[in-house]
Amino acid sequence: MALQGIRILEARPGWHFIGFKDIWRYRELLYFLTWRDIKVRYKQTVLGAAWAILQPIATVLAFSLFFGRVAANPHAAVPYPLFVLCGILPWTFFAGAVSSASQSVIGNQGLVTKIYFPRLIIPMGAIAACLVDFAIALALLLATMVYYSVAPAATILFVPVLLVALLALAIGVGTLLAALTVEYRDFRYVIAFMLQIWMFATPAIYLQAEVGLDPRWRTILVNPLNGLIENFRLAVLGGSLDTSTLAASSISSALLFVVGCLYFRRVERKFADVI
């Protein structure tokens, strides 16, 4: 006898890409998960959302104090604190997004084991919450530019394009690590160490030319963040964008986005059993 009004959901084997229709159908859940992560992050804190500004300030002060004489270029037209801040902001967003996304599925095991919804919404919600922090921190960047009398150039219009590539990279790496963390709990300890190493492999506090390796090869072979952060700094401070490193980093970000989402969709049907 057929059951009326009942929808039977079955796990589909094989590889599947993002179900954009399902994500759009559950967009309200994505919004509420994002808003919940924001409220939980600053719940029972004295300074609240001000931490989104204080963290990059503390990082810039530390690097300026300890590495200012070593990494700073004495002939640069841009003050070293502003130079570092332009690199720290996108890096802080990326590191926070990857860290939050990697633990998001385990942190929402109650939802995963009880109801159906597109599982990709969970890491995407965690990353969207970090995107709000990044938007708040941009106000600090603008205030710092005013303090040092550095006017934004027309190239600042390219910042949204760079942010899209950075967001794609964060989603790709974050979803990949989220899926791996569910199956292999060791990854929760590896991620923090990995991000520390990744930071010093990223030109957030120094110029790529100072490392002695062609930036094109650094971008392609080592770190797709190089081209994104370097061009973010150039776009904000008015330099000429390096289109070769930007193209290489964008392609790498797109590939990691595809790989991360594909692997997540591949193994998500086992989450409720192994989480």
Secondary structure, 3 states (H helix, E strand, C coil): CCCCCCCCCCCCCCCCCCCHHHHHHCHHHHHHHHHHHHHHHCCCCCCHHHHHHHHHHHHHHHHHHHHHHHHCCCCCCCCHHHHHHHHHHHHHHHHHHHHHHHHHHHHCHHHHCCCCCCCCHHHHHHHHHHHHHHHHHHHHHHHHHHHCCCCCCHHHHHHHHHHHHHHHHHHHHHHHHHHHHHHCCCHHHHHHHHHHHHHHCCCCCCCHHHHCCCHHHHHHHHCCHHHHHHHHHHHHHCCCCCHHHHHHHHHHHHHHHHHHHHHHHHHHHHHHHHC
